[in-house]
Amino acid sequence: MKKNHKNVVVLGAGPGGYSAAFYLADHGYSVTLIEQDAVGGVCLNRGCIPSKALLNVAGLIDKAKKSQARGVQFSAPIIDVDALKAWKNGVIGQLQSGIQSLARARGVEVIQGRAAFEDNQTIRVELDSGQDFLTFDYAIIATGSRPIIPPVMDLGNPRIMTSTEALELADIPQTLLVVGGGYIGMELGSVYASLGSAVSVVEALPTILAGADTDLVKRFTAHVSPKMTAMYLAHSVKSMATKGKQIEVVMATPDGDTITHCYDKVLVSVGRRPNSDNMSLDNTTVSCDDKGFVTVNANGQTSVPTIYAIGDVAGGVQLAHKATKEAKIVAHHILNEPSIPLKELVIPAVVYTDPEIAWVGITEKEAREGNTPIQVTTFPWAANGRSLTMDASDGITKIIADPGTGRVLGVGIVGEHAGDLISEAALAVQSGMTVDDLAETIHPHPTLSETLMEAAEHALGVCTHLPPKK
């Protein structure tokens, strides 16, 4: 059996996998990148990028509807689903080509096939033409995750979708039920609502977006609720059944009763499971937890020191930028270079709905539950000139600070472009900046970024565009 040897073999060509591969290749390592599907992973092909493309279109439709109040009227949109899909797929294809070009420029070998471990030092790659075997000095598992469908919802009916099928945009159903009020469910539910579906949401918890700051979620809920036909909070799905050309859904209400509705399609968005069960890890001594996540230490090493794992498959928050940072941490460790452990870094989160929600660091709820002393300051966007010119004055910027030192511990933003604004907040939290630092930093006017400066000024009691604190 002929074996090829590589310094590094990376399993999975998503943001984490190709970032690690490229960084190590830039430092002279021979690298093979194995991907079963298309380069870019879930994020590019079935997640971040297609969803943001569709959210952009949804935002255009929503803005056109709101423009009448500004003296500009548009006729109802005519949606060409095939053209919309072609544009979305064109964006994906362009980015795929970019990754492939960057791999070639670095001398990174890209193999399309299924990778499986033969032992702690060998990987078998199953190809259409047969099998290849690779030995390695280091391997990095970056195989991502896939949507969960609970058994009660797994009818084998194409009318029941995961995010993967929803992003393919086969059609625009007249009625759609979104099961799960997390960020994926709310993003895709918003897309279909803007495109014309009557969308309902069912969430087992008493609130949507449970991990976000409560004040932000309240603003978001008030904004998004009118777009939805119904929001069933604290309701759980008891059963689903095929009923003609619809799906019959029975839900349990908070008081113990049941309600039944039928929908043309159902989007199940209740979580994701790691892709750790299809690479023969049982042939190695790599350990996984009871949910299938690969167990790693602060450096990303598994129980086999020469095998690393990053991204969704390694657990933690399932975000592309977290995987990318873990890729750099692992690469630094392989290169014996210093790096900051992930546990010492703050990871911003963004929900790309309308309005966007973004937060970083500690939330007010987390601080209260942990008995952490905090100073909470909120700046309403109604006092910001730029937001008024954009008709986006219902946003808020919220700062959580240490009352003694003024150090910024967390920031939450709800409003247009919150996902872009949160980067400055992440820098502030990560760098140990204080509200004085933010207040003293000149921000251009008029911009939404001024809300961070003015929230910091408000914490100091000297905010120009708010009444003085009593």
Protein Blocks (a to p, Z undefined) as FASTA:
>chain_A
ZZdddfbdcehjafklmmmmmmmmmnopacddddfbbghijmlmmmmmmmmmmmmmmmmm
mmmmmmmmnopacddddddfklmmmmmmmmmmmmmmmmmmmmmmnopacdddddddfblm
bccdddfklccddddfbdcddebpaddddfklmnopakbccfklmmnomaacfbdcdehj
bfklmmmmmmmmmnopacddddfbfbehklbcfklmmmmmmmmmmmpmbdcehiacfbdc
dehjaccdddddfkopacddddfbdcddebccddfklnopmlpccdcdfkopacddfkop
afblkbccehjlngpjddfklmmmmmmmmmmmmnopacddfklpccddddfbdcddddeh
jdfklmmmnopacddddddfklpfklmmnopakbccdddddfklopafbdcdedehklmm
mmmmmmmmmnopafklmmmpccddddfklmmmmmmmmmnopafkbccdZZ
